[in-house]
Amino acid sequence: MKHVSGKSSDMKLTELRNFGGKMIRCLLFISLLIHASLAKKQAPQAAAAQAPVKKWQTLSGQPPLVIARGGLSGLFPESSSFANDMANQLKSTDVALFCNLQLTKDGIGICLSDIRLDNSTTIGMIFPKDSKTYNINGQQVKGWFAVDYTSDVIFNNVSLVQSVLSRTNAFDGQLPISTLEDVTGVRPSSFWVNVQYDAFYTEHKLSVSGYLEKAMRFMGINFISSPEIGFLKNMNGKVNRARTKLIFQALDPDVVEPTTKQTYGAILKDLAAIKTFASGILVPKGYIWPVNTNKYLGNPTTLVADAHKLGLEVYASGFANDMPASYNYSYDPTTEYLQFIDSPQFSVDGLLTDFSPTASATIACFAANETTKPKKGKALIITHNGASGMYPGCTDLAYEQAVNDGADIIDCSVQMSKDGVAFCLDSADLTGDTTAMPTFMSRSSSIPEVQKEKGIFSFDLTWSEIQTLKPQIVSPFGQNAGYQRNPEAQNKGKFMTLADFLEFAKAKAVSGILINIENAAYLASKKGLDMGDSVTKALGNATFDKQQTQQVLVQSDDTSVLSKFPGVPAYKRLLRIKEEIGDAPKLAVDEIKKYADGVVVGRPSLISTDNGFTQAQTNVLQEMHAGNISVYVFVLRNEFVALPFDFYADPMVELATYVAALEVDGVITDFPGTSSRYMRSPCVDLNGEIAIIPAEPGALLKQVPPMALSPANPPNPPLEVADVVDPPLPPVANVSSSTADSPGAPAPSSSGMAITANFGLGLAAIMALSLLSLGY
């Protein structure tokens, strides 16, 4: 076969490698320092030794093994040096590196996700006319195959790309394909080789078993798995079962196994037969915890217990933080891992995952870590409309769930009905959080002083009319975008008046409440409704102004509203700064102090982002704290689409970044249970023996070649004094006036902003050393 040179691709690869060389020169010194710092702070080997503080329900009684599928393949191309190095470093327990073995034409073993190279490499661009079709296990499969190329051709021309299209492609084309020697060169805790298609390679006169026999003479291979029973039986007499375990990999239940011609579902019904040629089984997680068509968990099967009775280990596959499996997990991957390892009845023996840091941290930090334990994290857990990630916001069920989850502060965004009833709801516009749309469509209006879009507003409906509506759970990412929240609770729960909310908070003895007030100027001038007075009276009637056991946080984006709540010891005033800011000069901070004790800022005001990556930590947090102003970050959500790539699609890493690294004073979240679990874990202290490592703002972005990025966003503007101060509230209009029901002239509006500091460069260090190992 004659190969074209791929000149343009070679030029691109050269450019990328030049970029890598420059990066190495810049990071060499700090890499050595930070690499040592990471090892000292995380102490993975010590942590691994200390992790089994409980009796695990695994077959061995030891903690489950984390198996990193191609390293940290959820972020980097599978089995790339970056992926393997990161998985090997970011661990709190033992982590096995997993290689899907493919053989080249000259019999060299390489690690790639599939027998077809075109989905995980640049081969289709380099050799566009080389695709072939082969019969593989009875299926005609078209693509580019390793058996058609020598190792020299592949290593000199082809580089890796991300094989999952929904993940970032920023690292595509940077890194070469790894051999088994490259993977074992990072000295993983253990090494797992998976053989997908032995029969295919045998047809092409390549011996996988022969290759592995030779490989085991000079490298440690702890696990060999395969979905082909014939291959495993062939390997039985060729491995030392004390050093290398043979694992039978089951595919989906209806798929036919090529040796026996039985389906995998049928084969798993005879575990005793599997025990004759394997030490364990590797199965898709649905074999253990089935998920129904509505994406809710069914009852667990007895597979793990049945296998353990026979002495078979059970490893579960298919875990990925960015591929939500069930609504039961509320988009928190830690919750899913715990479902498989922290049951009193059983624990799987290992987890095969694309995001090994999360699985490892779950085992070390969160197993048997209950929300009833004392909170170790100093930051306040403040709800956003209660536990609105699980139930319709601001309903009795959302607040009940928040209290059960361990929230410190529950919140009520106060809205007003036409007849002056104050109640809790996220927005004055009822179209999102309620079923108002079909019933009251004729009452929709456009009020630019409140929002840009038309809406059906609470102050245009009486409380009795609002009570005819049902609450509605809302996804901030769109109901039809694939990220629905708990559909079974779509319209469950009851609306709560402000008075009911305050009585609930007192009865539950929560640490405090947050009352959010917006649109006060418009309601006073156009609707004759005095929000400030309604809130003041409600707090007084509930005696919150005469006690100091429960905190009362009064939040508004309007300084004139905050000025209505001075001098009450139990009250703390928070200025909501809605604009994204990049700096908080002293003059602006001093102005804030006249009205507020703290600020509520969006995440980008503390850590700026660019192209889906964190860009830099701003000075806002530092400057606010220097002015003795507390800083609360808004709003944290579990869904991975809300997280920069630096957080590995793991809300726990985001929490570690804002709580442990930045040291914010509180987090405002849709999922207080996730924050509570983190705050009560032993891993919240960065100086502890085990800690969840926070992201390093900008460190990952620096590893991306500039040509792979869109133009950078302009920096956020600084906070100005004019952004802080609002005009005095207008007098309350007479509701009988002819203008009471018309929008009229624009009412005054407010604005605000915020930012943070700097961490180490552990991520850059790992990547720097990785590139050095590649010879750049």
N, C-alpha and C positions, 0 to 999 in steps of 0.2 A: 504494500500500500504506500502510495506516495503522498506525503503530507505537504500542504502549502505552508508557507512560513508564518502566516498570521502577523504581518508586519505592524499593522496599526495596534493590534493587541499587545505585541511585544513592546511597542513604544509606551503604551499605557502602563504595563507592568514595570517597565524601567522607571517611569515617572513615579509610580507608587513606591518603589523600593528606594528611590532617591529621597522621597519624603520620609520614609521610615528611617533612613540613615541620619537625616537631619534631626529627627525627633530623638534618636538615641543619643546623639551628641549633647542635646539640651538636657536630657533627663538622666544621664548616666550617674552623676554624683548623687542627686536626690534619690534615685532608685535604690542605691545601696543603703542609704539611711532609712528610707521608709520601709524597705523590705524587712529590715531588722525590727523596725518599730511594729510592723504588722505581726510578725512572728511573736514578739513579746506580748503585744496586747491580746492577741487572740489565742495564743498557745494551743493550737489545734490538737497536738498530740496529748498534752496534759488534759485537755478538755475531753478527748476521746476516752481517756482512761477513767475520768470522773463521771462521765455521762450516765452509766447505769446505776443511778442511786435508787432505782426501783426495780422490782422484779418484773421483767418484761414477759409478755405472753408469746414471745418468739420460741421457736423450737429449742434454741440454745440457751434462752434466758438472758441473752445479751441484747443491747439496743439493735434495732433494725439497721441494715446496711443501706446507705444511700448510694445509688448507682447513677452516675452522671452520663446520660446518653450523649456521647460525643462531646463530653465536657459541658461547659455552660452554653449549650447549643440554643437555648432560648434567646440568646443575645448575639452570639457570634456564629459564624458558619460551623457546622458540626465537625468535630474532631480537628479543628484548627488548633494551632499552638496557643492562640489567645484563649479559646474555649477551654482547652485542657488545663492550661496554667491557672486560669481564674477559678475553675472548679476545684482544683487541687489546693488553692490557697484560701478561698472563702469557705471554710468548713469549720464546724464545731464538733463533728464526729467523724468517724472513718468514712471516706468516700471512695468508691471504686470507679475508675474510668472505664467507660463502655465503648468498644469499637465494633462497628459492623464491618466484618472482614470481607474485602473483595480481592481478587487476584488479577494481576496484570498478565499480559501475554507471555512474559518471561518468568511468571511464577512469583512475583514480589507481592507481599501482602500490604494492602493499603486500607485506610479506614474511611469509608464513605457510607452515607445513609442508605443507599439503595444500589442494586446491581446496575441500574441505569445511571450514568454519570451526569446526564444533562440537567437534572434538577438541582444538583448540588455543586456543580463546577461550571467553568466557562467553556467547556469542551465544544458545545454547540456553536459558539461564536468563533472558536479557533479553527475547527474543522467542520464547517457547515454542511458538507456533502457526505459525511461519513456515517450517517445514521443507518442502522440495520434493524432487521426484525428477526427475533429468535423465538422458538417455542420453549417456554419456561413453565414447567409443571402443567402442561396442557393449554396454556394461554399464549397467544401471539403477542409478543411484547416488542414495541418499537422504541429505539433510542440509541444512545452511544454506550458501549460496553467496554469495561476494562480489559476483557480478553482480546480485544482487537488492537491494543496498543502496548508497546513495551513500556517499562517503567521510565526509561530515559525520555521518551516522547511525552509522557504525562508530566513528569517533574519539570521538564524544561519549557513546557508550553501552557500547562493548565493550572488554574488557581481555583480556590474555593469561593462559593457564593452561599448565601442563606437559602436553605431548601424550603422554608415555610414562607410563603409570599406575604403573609400578614405582618411579618417581622421586618425590622429595619434592614435595608440593603446597604447601609453605609460602609460596611466592612467587606463588601464583595470585591473580589479581584485583588485583594491585598496579600493573601496568605496561601502558601503551597499546600498540597495534599500531604497528609501525615502518613508515615509508615507506622507499623507496630513499635518499632524501635523509638520513633519520635515520642510516642505516647508513654512508653515505659521510662523514657529519659527524664520525665518530670517527677519520677519516683512517687507514684500514687500509692495510697494505702493498699489497694489491690487492683488487679487488672482483669477486666471481663471482655472476652472475645465472643462475638455472636456470629454464627455461620448461617446465613440465610438460604443459600442455594448451592449446597455441595453437589447435588446431582447434576446441575448445569455445568459446573466446572469440571466434573468428571467426564461429561460428554465432550468437553474441549481439551481432554487429556491433561488436565491440571488437577493435582491432588491436594485438596485442602488439608486432609489428615496428615499427609507427608510434610506439608509446610509447617503445620503446628508442631509436629514431633520435633522437627529441627529447631523451631523457635523456642520451645520449652527447655532446650538445652542451655540457652544463654539468657533467657528472660523469664521472669515469673509470670505465669498465667494462672490466675486463681480460679477463674470460672470460664467454662466453654459452654455456650448454649446454642441450640439449633431447633428449628421447627421440624427437622427431618429425623425421624426415628432411626432410619438406616445409618445415618452418619454417626449418631450418638452410640449406637451399638458397635459400630466399627471402631470408635475411639475408646471404648471401654477397656480394651486390653492394652491401650497405648499411653494411658495417662496414669500417674500415681494419684489415686483417688484421695489420698490423705493431703495432697498438695493442690490438686486441681479438681474442682467439683464439676460434674456434668449436669447441665440443667436443660430440661425439656421445655421449649418455648411453644406455648399454645397460641394459635392465631384465633380469629373470630370463630364462634361455634359452628358456623355453616361451611367454613373453608375445609377442603379435603387435604389431608396429610398425604404427601406423595408416596411414602413407602407402603403404608397399610391400606391406603385408599379409603380410610374412614374419616369422618369429620372430627375436628378437634373437640367438639362438644361431646361426641361419643367416646373418644379416647379418654377424656378426663373422668368418665364415669368408672374407669377401671384403674384407680390410682396404684393398686398393688402391682399391676403389670408395668407401670411406669417406674416403680421402685426398682425393678430388675435391671434397668439400664441408666438411671439418673438419680442424683441426690436431691433434686428439687424440681419445681416447676416455675416457669415465668409466664404469667397470665395477664391479659388485659384486665384492668381493675373492675370491669363490669361483671366478671365471673364471681367477684367477691361481694361487691355492693352494687346490685343492678340499679339502673336508672330508668324510670318509665318514660313513656313518650312525652309526658308533660314536663320532663326534666326534674322530677323529684325522686328521691331515693326510695327504693323498695326495701324489703326485708333482706338482711344479709343471708348469703348462702352458707352452707356448712363446709365449703371447700377447704378453708384453712384448717378447721378443726379435724376434718377427715384426713387431710394430708399429714398433719402433725401426729396423729395417732399411728400412722404408718412410718413415721420418721422421715417424711419428705418435707423439705423446706418450701415455702411459698413466697415468690417474689411477684409484686404487682407492677404492671407497666401502664403507660399512657398518661403520666402526670405532666402537666404543663401549666404554669401560672396564667398564661394568656389564652387558655382554652377552657373556659368555665364548663364544668361538668353537670352541676346540679344547683338549683336555686337554694337548696338546703345549706349550701356553703357561703351564701351571701358574698360571692366574689372574693372570698378570702382563702387563698390556697392553703394557709396553715390549717384552717378548719377541715379541709379535705384530707390533708395528710393525717391529722389526728383521728379521723374517722377510721383509718386503716391500721393505726398503730397504738391507739390509746383506749381501746375497748377493754372492759374487764373480762370479756369472753375470749378474745383472740387478738393477736397482732401478726401482721405479715412479717416475713423475715427480711424484706428489703423493698425499696421503692425505686423504680426506674423513672427518671425524671429529666426534663430539659432544663430545670432550674434547681440544681443541687444545693445552692446556698440556702434556699427556703426550706427544703426537706431536712437538711442537716440542722438548721436552727430550730425547726419544729421539735426534733428529737431532743436536742440539748436544752431548749428553753421553755417549751410549752406543754410537754407531756405531763399530765397530772397537775398543771398549773391552773387553779380555779380562780374565778373572779371574786371569790369571797376572801382571798388572801389580801393582806395589807398592800396598799399601793406603794411601790418603790419609786416610781417616776414622780417628779415634782410638779410637772405641768398639769393643769386642770383639764379634765375631760368634759367638754361642753358639747351638748347635743345641737344638731341643726334640725329643728322641727321634730325633736325626739329621735327615736331610732328610725328615721325616715328611709333608710335603706332596706328596711324589713317590713314596715307597715306604712299606710298612708300618713303623711306628715301631720304633726300637731293633733293627732287623735289620741284617745285614751289608750289604745293598744300601743302606739308608738312611744308614749311616755312610760307606760308600764314596762315595755321591753327595755327602754333606756335605763330605768332604775334597776331592773334585774341584771342588766349588763355591767353595772358598776359605774355609771356616769356620775361625775361630781356635780355638774350643773345642768339642769334641764331648762330649755328655752321656750319662750313664747313670743313669736312675732305678732304683735297686736294689730288686728284689723277692726274696723268699725262697720256695723250695719247702718242702714238708713235711719233706723229709730234709736241709734245710740248705744247698742249693745257691743261691748268690747269682747272679742274672741280671738283665738289663736289660729293663724294660718300663715303660710309662708309669704303669700302675696295678696294684695288687694284684688288682683284679677282672679276670678274664680274659675276661669276656663281650664287651668292646668290641674289644680289640686282637688277639684270637685266635678260633679256631673252636671254643671250648670249649662253647658253648651247647648244641648238639645232643648231644654225647657225654657231657658231665658235668652235665647238667641236674639229676640227682638229688643232686648234691653242692652245689647252691646253698644259701646260708644268708643270714641277716640279721645283720649285725654293725654296729650303730650307731656303735661306736667308730672304725670305718674309713670307712663311708659310710652315707648314709641308705637307699639302695636295696639290695635283695637282690643277691647276686653269687655268682660262682664264683671263689673266692680261691686265689691261687697257693700259699699256705701250707697249703692243704688237699689239695694234689696233690703227688705226688712228681715229681722232675725227669724221670724216665723217662716219666711220664704227660704232663707238659707237652710233652715232645719229640714226642709223637704228634700234637700240634696244629699247625695252620698259622697263621702271622701273618696279620693282616687290616688293610688300610689303612682308616682311619677319617676321616670328615669331621666336624669339630666342629659342623657345622650340620645334621647328619642325613643319612643315606645317601639318603633319598628326597626331599630338599628341592631337588634340582636342582643341587647343588654337590658332586657326587662328585669324588673325587681319583683320577686315573690308574687307571681300572678294570682296565686290562690288567695292572697290577701288584697286583691285589687281594690275592692270597695268596702273593706272591713273597717270597723272602728266608728267612734262617734266624735263629732266636733266638741271642743271644750271652750266654754266661755273663759274669760280671764279669771273671773272669780272661782270657777271650778278648778282651773289650773293651779291657782294659788293654794286652794284647800288641798288638792292632791299633793302638792309639793310639801306642805306642812305634815300631812298624814304619813307620807313616805320618809320624812326626815332626811331629804336629800341635803347635800352640803350647801346647795344654793340654787338660785334661779337667775336666768338672764331674760330681761324684758327688752325686746327690740321695738323701736318706734320709728316709723318712716311716714312720709307724706303728711306730716302734721300741719305744715303751712297750707297746703292745698285744702285739707279737710276743714281747717278753721275758716279760711277765706271764702270757700266755695260751697261747703256743705254744712256749715254751722256746727261742726263737730270738734270738740276739744279733746284730742287724744291725751295730751299731757295731764289734764285734769282727771280724765277717766282712769288713767293708770295710777295717778297719785291717790285717788280715792279708793281704788281697789286694793292697793298695797296697804293703805291705812286700815281699811275694813278688815283685812286679814292680819293686821298687827305686825306686818313685816318692817314697819318703820320704828317699832318699839322693841325690837329684839336684835341680838347680834350673834345668834347661834347659826343662822343661815345667811350666807352671802346673798346680796341682791345686786346684780350687775344690770345697769340701765344702759342700753346701747342705742345709739342713733347716728345717722350720718349728718345730723344738723346740730351745730353747737348751740343754737338757741333753744332746742329741746333739752339738751343736757343742762343748760343753765337753770332750768326749772326744777332741778333735783340737787340743790346744794345742801351741804351741812348735815346730812343724815348719816350717822356713823356706820350703819349697816349697808349703806349704798356705795357702790363703786361705779363711776361713770366711764363708759367706753365710747370712743369716737370711731365709727366705721368709716374707713377710708376705701372707697370703692375703686378709685383709679389705681392703676399699677404705677408705682413710683420706684425710682432708682436711688434716691438719697433723701435724707431728712435733716436739712441744715438746722443749726441751733435756733435760729429765729423762729422757724416753723414749730420746732419742738417746744420752745418756750410758750408759744401761742396756744398749743394744745393743752399745756399744763393749766391754763386758766379755766378750761372747761372739762377736762377729762383726766382720769387716772390711768387710762390705758387706751390702746388702739387695737382695732381689729383690721387686719390687712390680708390681702390675697396672697397665695403662695408665690406668684411671680414677683411680688414686692420684696420678698426675702431671698429667693433664689430665682434668678432670671433663667429663661429657657430659650433654646434656639434649635430648630430642626428636630424637635422631639427630645433633645438632650438638655440636661442642666448646663447652664453657661457660666454663671458666676454667682457667688454669694454677695449680696449687696451690703451696704453699711447701715441699713435702716434699723435693724435690731440693735446693733451696737449703739447707734446714736439715740434711739429711744430709751434704751436702758441707761445710758449716760445721763439722760434727763429725768431718770426715775419714773419712766412711763412703761407700764407693762405692755407686752406684745402678745396678741393672740392670733394664730394663723387660721385662715378661712379658705376653703372648706375642704376637708379631707374625705376622700371617697375610695372605696375598695376597688372599683372597676379598673382593670389594668390600662384601659384607654385613657384614664385620667392621670396616669403616672409617666414621668419621663423615663426613658430607657435605662437611665442610671440606677433606677430602683428595682430592676429585674422583675417588673410586673408584680412586685411584692409590697403591699401596703405597710408591712412591718419595717421594711427598709426606709420608707418615707417617714414613718414615725421616728425611727432611730435618728434620722437626719435632722428633723425639726426639734425633737425633744432632747435627745442625748447630745447631739453635736452643736446645734444652734442654741439650745436651751431657751426655747420660747416659754412663755408663761402659761400657755394653754393652747389646746387644739380644738377646733370646732369641726364636728364630724357628723356625717350621716350614719356612721357605723360605730357607735360608742363601744360595742362589744370588742371590736378589733383593738381599739386604743386601750381598753381596760386590760385585755389579755397581755398586751405588750407592757403596760405600766406595772403589772403585777408579776412580771416574769423576773428571773434572776439575771436576765441578759440586758436590762435597761441601763446598767452601769458600765460605761466604757472602760473603767479601770478594774472591772471584775475579771475573774478568770475566764469567763465566757461572755461574749457580748455580740449583739447584732451590729455588724459594721455599717456605719452610715455611708451614704454616697458622698463622694468628693466633688462638689460642684465644678463642672468644667473639665474634670480629669478625663472622662470618657470622650467628650467632644474633641479633645486634643489628639485623640488617636485616629480621628477620621480625616482622610485626605481632603483638603479644601475643595478639590474638584468634585467630590461626592456630595457636597452640601449646597443647599440653596443660599442665596445672599442672606447675610446675617440680619436679624432684626435690629432696628435702631435702639439705643439704650433707653430705658424708661426715664422720664423726666424727674427732676427733684421735686419734692414737696415744697410749695410756696405758701407764705402766710395767707395769701389771698385764697388758697385752696382750703384753708382751715376754717376761716370765720364766715358765718352765715348772717344774713340780715335778721333783725328781730322778728319773732313770729307775728303775723298779722292778727288783729282782733277777731274774735269769733263772730262770724256773720249771723244775722237773724235768719233762721231757716225759712221764714215765711217770705223772704225777699224774692223778687222775680229772678234773681241771678243764681239762686241757690242750686239749681239743677243744671247749670251750664258751666262748661269748663272755664270760660272767661279768660282773663289775662294770665300769663304764666306766673305761678307762684315761685318764690325763691327756692333754689336747689342748693345742695351742698356737695362737696367732694373731699377727697383726701388721698393719702398714699403711704409706701414703706419698703425696707431692705435689710442685708446682713454682713457676714464675716468670712472666715477662711479655715479650711481643714488641711490635712496632709495630702500626700499624693501616692497612697498605696496602690491604687489602680494603675496609675502611670508607671509605677515601679514594676509591677508584674508584667505589663506589656513591654516595657523597655527590655527587661531581661529576656522575655520571650523572643523579641526581635533579634537580640544579640545571639540567641541560640540558633537563629535561622541564618546567621552569617551576614546580616545587614550591617 
